[in-house]
Amino acid sequence: MFFLSIFAVGCSSNIQTKDSLPFIDVRKQYPEKEIILTDIADITYLHLNTDKDEYLYKGWIHSVTKNTIVVYDNSSGSILFFSKDGNPKSKFNHYGQGPREYTNKNMFIRIIYDEEKDDVYVCDVSVILIYSSTGEYKRKITLPENVEAYTTIDFDEKSFFVNSIPRVNAWSLAYWDGDSDLIPSSFFTTFYKISKSEGTVLDSLQLPGNVMELYFKDENGYTTTFGNYTRIIQGSDGLFLCNPEKDTIFLYAKDKSLTPVFYKIPPIRETKPKSVIDNWYKIGGYRFFMVITFERDLMHNSTFTIVYYVLEEETNKIFRQKIVSLDYKDKEFTLGPGMIHKSNINNGTFFELDLIELKQAYRENKLNGQLKSLVVTLNEFKDNNVFMLVNFK
């Protein structure tokens, strides 16, 4: 197990320099910055072949390797494998309640594919099941108590990084007087490095204790989470760890030091409506991140607003994102850490482009290049949507 003292060392060494760190003031209005996707990434358009009915799906890409694209079908629980040119390769379905089956059939499931070993890691709440790409069961990893696999990062050849999911403190619920949006408690965000072969804990790390959990009681009296946060992002210098309860993003470096690199003001306890920062992702000279704001009206209806930002490293200035593509006129994109994390694509991500919208854009002469050439060949009533694969430079 890792040492809590590492945080104390990392934190104490940065206290005096925090004023020099970049930060966002959520009370301010920031200008837009237009970024052309091809300036920061190489773009490929892909349509997954649907000539065979058994390879039709309603879902999204989970993993992209050198030769393979892995898709999860939300409707059936099937895992589908396609070649990089979009042709079907193999498929299997082990959704069920058995000891060798995954029980989760929704958006929270995570799939990581090691093509060299032909290991398909299906992250299913408290366990990670390993199959071959043809569905042969290999083994199972049982995660430590109170650790869930929704935020699983493929760290290296031998290990994953996962984090514990915050749980509402029953005592704080029982004695909460309801005068605030949030529920106070003492809570630690804990990260675990898990062996891929044995499932044992190789290291653990705790971010600083919080004065509150990001939970609240909704209009029906139920306790629910403030939002979904991307607490782990893999970067070239290590892992970016997000602690929205403390308004801070940390870098967990390869030498195991922990250093704050970005923060938000005012603190969450001092603002209403409540706003939190999500993690960020480094692309070239930019850091892409977002701010989530929770509001409740007089009828106690809850709304969440997300604003996407970019930090320009050269100037240390913050802008609202306006990301565009030269191939798709009048279409804007956003880059958030959640989509980077969920895609499990090395140094990249993807966007799913609605085929009906693409056909309309084609008729309005808004498409160019490879995207236009592909859309011409597709039927919006029979074919699946188009994926735009983004490989960052």
C-alpha positions in Angstrom: 0.0 0.0 0.0 1.1 3.5 -0.8 1.9 6.2 1.8 -0.4 9.0 2.9 2.8 10.9 3.8 3.4 11.4 0.1 0.5 13.8 -0.1 1.8 15.7 2.9 5.2 16.2 1.3 3.7 17.1 -2.1 1.2 19.5 -0.6 3.5 21.2 1.8 6.1 21.8 -0.9 3.4 23.7 -3.0 1.5 25.7 -0.5 3.5 28.8 -0.9 3.5 28.6 -4.7 -0.3 28.0 -5.2 -0.8 31.6 -6.1 1.4 31.1 -9.1 -0.7 28.2 -10.4 -3.3 28.7 -13.1 -6.9 28.8 -11.8 -10.4 29.6 -13.0 -12.8 32.0 -11.4 -16.3 30.7 -12.0 -17.8 34.1 -11.4 -16.1 35.5 -14.5 -17.1 35.4 -18.2 -14.3 34.1 -20.5 -14.0 34.8 -24.2 -14.2 32.1 -26.9 -11.2 30.7 -28.6 -11.7 28.9 -31.9 -9.6 25.8 -32.4 -9.6 23.9 -35.7 -9.5 20.1 -35.0 -6.9 19.4 -37.7 -4.5 21.8 -36.0 -4.3 19.6 -33.0 -5.2 16.1 -34.3 -5.2 13.8 -37.3 -8.8 12.9 -38.3 -10.2 9.7 -39.7 -13.8 8.9 -40.6 -15.2 5.5 -40.1 -18.4 3.6 -40.8 -18.7 0.2 -39.2 -20.0 -2.3 -41.7 -23.6 -3.4 -41.0 -24.2 -5.9 -43.8 -24.5 -8.6 -41.3 -27.5 -8.2 -39.0 -25.8 -9.6 -36.0 -23.3 -6.7 -36.1 -26.0 -4.0 -35.9 -25.7 -2.2 -32.5 -26.9 0.7 -30.4 -23.8 1.8 -28.5 -20.4 3.3 -28.9 -16.7 2.6 -29.3 -14.9 1.5 -26.1 -11.4 0.7 -27.3 -9.3 1.3 -30.4 -6.1 -0.7 -30.9 -3.6 -1.0 -33.8 -5.9 -3.2 -35.8 -9.2 -3.4 -34.0 -12.2 -1.3 -32.9 -14.3 -2.6 -30.0 -17.9 -1.6 -29.7 -20.4 -2.4 -26.9 -24.1 -2.9 -27.8 -26.2 -1.4 -25.0 -29.4 -3.1 -26.2 -28.1 -6.7 -26.1 -25.0 -6.6 -24.0 -22.9 -7.9 -27.0 -19.3 -7.0 -27.5 -18.4 -6.5 -31.2 -15.0 -6.4 -32.8 -14.3 -4.7 -36.1 -11.2 -4.2 -38.2 -9.8 -0.7 -38.7 -11.5 -0.5 -42.1 -14.9 -1.2 -40.5 -15.4 -4.9 -41.3 -16.8 -7.4 -38.7 -14.2 -9.7 -37.0 -15.8 -11.4 -34.1 -18.5 -11.0 -31.3 -19.7 -12.5 -28.1 -22.3 -11.9 -25.4 -21.8 -13.0 -21.8 -24.4 -10.7 -20.2 -26.2 -12.5 -17.4 -26.1 -13.4 -13.7 -23.6 -16.3 -13.8 -20.1 -16.4 -12.2 -18.4 -15.9 -15.6 -20.8 -13.3 -16.9 -21.0 -9.5 -16.6 -24.2 -8.2 -15.0 -24.0 -4.6 -16.1 -25.8 -3.6 -19.4 -25.7 0.1 -19.5 -23.5 3.2 -20.1 -21.3 2.5 -17.0 -19.6 -0.6 -18.3 -16.0 -0.2 -19.4 -14.1 -2.4 -22.0 -10.3 -2.4 -22.5 -8.7 -4.6 -25.2 -5.1 -5.8 -25.1 -4.7 -6.9 -28.7 -1.3 -8.4 -28.3 -2.5 -10.9 -25.6 -6.1 -11.0 -26.9 -7.3 -10.1 -23.5 -10.7 -8.3 -23.3 -11.1 -6.7 -19.9 -14.8 -6.1 -19.1 -15.0 -3.8 -16.1 -18.3 -4.7 -14.3 -18.8 -2.8 -11.1 -16.8 -4.7 -8.4 -15.1 -7.2 -10.8 -13.1 -7.2 -14.0 -13.7 -10.2 -16.2 -11.2 -11.3 -18.9 -12.2 -13.0 -22.1 -10.7 -13.6 -25.5 -12.1 -11.6 -28.5 -14.1 -14.7 -29.4 -15.6 -14.9 -25.9 -13.5 -17.6 -24.3 -13.5 -17.0 -20.5 -10.0 -16.6 -19.0 -10.1 -15.3 -15.5 -11.7 -12.8 -13.1 -10.3 -10.0 -11.0 -12.2 -9.1 -7.8 -11.6 -5.5 -6.7 -11.1 -4.4 -3.1 -14.2 -3.6 -1.0 -15.9 -0.3 -1.9 -14.0 0.0 -5.1 -15.9 0.0 -8.4 -14.6 -0.3 -11.9 -16.5 2.6 -13.5 -13.3 4.6 -13.6 -10.7 2.1 -14.8 -7.6 3.3 -16.4 -5.3 1.0 -18.4 -2.1 2.2 -16.6 0.6 -0.1 -18.0 1.2 -3.7 -19.1 0.9 -5.0 -15.5 -1.7 -2.8 -13.8 -4.9 -0.7 -13.8 -5.7 2.4 -11.8 -9.2 2.6 -10.3 -10.8 4.8 -7.7 -13.4 4.3 -5.0 -16.8 5.7 -5.5 -18.0 8.2 -2.9 -20.7 6.9 -0.6 -23.1 9.1 1.4 -22.4 8.9 5.1 -25.5 7.6 6.8 -24.8 9.6 10.0 -24.6 12.8 8.1 -27.9 12.1 6.3 -29.7 11.4 9.6 -28.6 14.6 11.2 -28.5 17.0 8.2 -30.8 19.9 8.8 -31.5 20.6 5.1 -30.3 24.2 5.1 -27.7 23.6 2.4 -27.5 21.9 -1.0 -24.7 19.6 0.0 -24.2 17.0 2.7 -21.2 17.5 5.0 -18.9 14.6 5.8 -15.2 13.6 6.1 -14.4 11.7 3.0 -11.2 10.7 1.1 -10.9 10.0 -2.6 -8.8 6.8 -2.8 -7.1 5.5 -5.8 -5.8 1.9 -6.3 -3.2 0.4 -8.5 -4.5 -3.1 -9.3 -2.5 -6.0 -10.7 -3.9 -7.3 -14.0 -2.7 -10.8 -13.3 -3.5 -11.3 -9.6 -6.0 -8.6 -8.9 -4.0 -7.6 -5.8 -3.5 -4.0 -4.7 0.0 -2.9 -5.7 -0.3 0.7 -4.4 -3.0 3.0 -3.0 -3.2 6.8 -2.8 -5.6 9.1 -1.0 -6.3 12.7 -1.9 -6.9 15.1 0.9 -9.9 14.8 3.2 -13.0 16.7 2.2 -15.4 18.7 4.3 -18.3 17.5 2.2 -19.4 14.9 -0.3 -20.9 16.0 -3.6 -24.3 14.5 -2.8 -27.6 16.3 -2.3 -31.3 15.5 -1.6 -33.4 15.9 -4.8 -36.9 17.2 -5.0 -38.3 13.8 -4.1 -36.2 13.5 -1.0 -33.8 10.9 -2.6 -30.1 11.3 -2.2 -28.2 11.6 -5.5 -24.8 12.6 -6.8 -23.9 16.1 -7.8 -22.5 14.8 -11.1 -20.2 12.4 -12.8 -16.5 13.3 -12.5 -13.5 12.0 -14.3 -11.2 11.5 -11.4 -8.3 9.9 -13.3 -6.8 10.9 -16.6 -3.5 9.5 -18.0 -1.0 12.0 -19.2 2.5 11.9 -20.5 3.9 13.0 -17.1 1.8 10.7 -15.0 -1.8 10.7 -13.8 -4.1 13.7 -13.4 -6.2 13.2 -10.4 -9.3 15.3 -9.9 -10.7 16.2 -6.5 -13.7 18.4 -7.2 -14.7 18.5 -3.5 -11.5 20.5 -2.9 -11.6 22.4 -6.2 -8.2 21.1 -7.2 -6.6 19.0 -9.9 -3.4 17.1 -8.9 -0.5 15.5 -10.9 0.5 12.1 -9.6 3.9 11.9 -11.3 5.9 8.8 -12.3 8.2 9.3 -9.2 5.0 9.1 -7.0 5.0 12.7 -6.0 1.6 14.5 -5.8 1.4 18.1 -6.8 -1.6 20.5 -7.3 -1.5 21.9 -10.8 -4.9 23.8 -11.2 -7.7 25.0 -9.0 -11.0 26.8 -8.9 -12.2 29.9 -7.0 -14.3 30.7 -5.0 -14.3 27.5 -3.0 -17.4 25.3 -3.4 -18.6 26.0 0.2 -18.7 29.8 -0.5 -20.7 29.8 -3.7 -24.3 29.3 -4.7 -25.1 27.9 -7.1 -22.5 25.2 -6.6 -19.8 24.7 -9.3 -17.1 22.1 -9.5 -14.2 21.5 -11.9 -13.8 18.2 -13.7 -10.4 16.8 -14.6 -8.4 18.0 -17.6 -6.5 16.6 -20.6 -3.3 18.0 -22.2 -3.3 18.3 -26.0 -0.3 20.1 -27.4 -0.1 23.5 -25.7 -3.7 23.3 -24.4 -5.5 21.9 -21.3 -9.1 21.0 -21.9 -11.5 20.9 -19.0 -15.1 21.7 -17.9 -17.1 23.2 -15.1 -20.3 21.7 -13.9 -22.8 23.9 -12.1 -25.8 22.7 -10.1 -28.9 24.8 -9.6 -32.3 24.3 -8.0 -35.3 26.5 -8.8 -38.2 27.5 -6.5 -40.0 24.3 -7.3 -36.9 22.3 -6.2 -36.2 21.1 -9.8 -32.5 20.4 -10.3 -30.5 21.3 -13.4 -26.9 20.8 -14.3 -25.0 23.1 -16.6 -21.7 22.2 -18.3 -19.3 24.8 -19.7 -16.3 23.6 -21.6 -13.0 25.6 -21.3 -9.5 25.5 -22.6 -6.3 26.7 -20.9 -3.7 28.0 -23.3 -0.3 27.1 -21.7 1.7 29.7 -23.5 -0.3 32.6 -22.2 -1.8 30.9 -19.1 -5.2 32.3 -20.3 -8.5 30.6 -20.1 -11.1 30.6 -22.9 -14.4 28.9 -23.6 -14.1 26.2 -26.2 -15.1 26.7 -29.8 -13.8 23.6 -31.7 -14.6 23.3 -35.3 -13.8 21.0 -38.3 -13.0 22.2 -41.8 -14.9 19.1 -43.1 -18.2 19.9 -41.3 -19.3 23.6 -41.7 -21.3 25.1 -38.8 -20.7 22.1 -36.5 -19.0 22.7 -33.2 -17.4 20.1 -30.9 -16.3 20.0 -27.3 -13.4 18.2 -25.6 -14.0 17.1 -22.1 -12.0 14.7 -19.9 -14.9 12.3 -19.6 -14.9 11.4 -23.3 -11.1 11.0 -23.2 -11.3 8.6 -20.3 -14.3 6.6 -21.5 -12.9 5.9 -24.9 -9.7 4.1 -23.7 -8.0 5.2 -26.9 -4.3 5.9 -26.7 -3.8 9.7 -27.2 -7.1 10.2 -28.8 -10.9 10.1 -28.7 -13.9 9.9 -31.1 -17.1 11.7 -31.9 -20.2 10.0 -33.2 -21.8 11.9 -36.0 -25.5 11.4 -36.5 -26.1 10.1 -40.1 -29.4 11.9 -40.5 -27.8 15.2 -39.6 -24.9 14.4 -41.9 -27.2 13.8 -44.9 -28.9 17.1 -44.2 -25.6 18.8 -44.0 -24.6 17.2 -47.3 -27.7 18.5 -49.0 -26.9 22.0 -47.7 -23.3 21.7 -49.1 -21.7 21.8 -45.6 -19.5 18.7 -45.9 -16.0 18.5 -47.4 -13.2 16.0 -48.0 -13.2 12.4 -46.8 -16.4 13.0 -44.7 -18.4 14.1 -47.7 -17.1 11.2 -49.8 -18.2 8.7 -47.1 -21.6 10.2 -46.5 -22.5 10.0 -50.1 -22.3 6.2 -50.0 -24.6 5.8 -46.9 -28.3 5.4 -46.4 -29.6 7.3 -43.3 -32.5 4.8 -43.0 -30.4 1.6 -43.1 -26.8 2.4 -42.0 -25.3 3.2 -38.6 -23.8 6.6 -37.7 -20.3 7.7 -38.7 -17.5 7.9 -36.2 -14.8 10.6 -36.4 -11.6 9.2 -34.9 -9.4 11.8 -33.4 -5.7 11.1 -32.9 -4.0 14.0 -31.1 -0.7 15.3 -32.4 
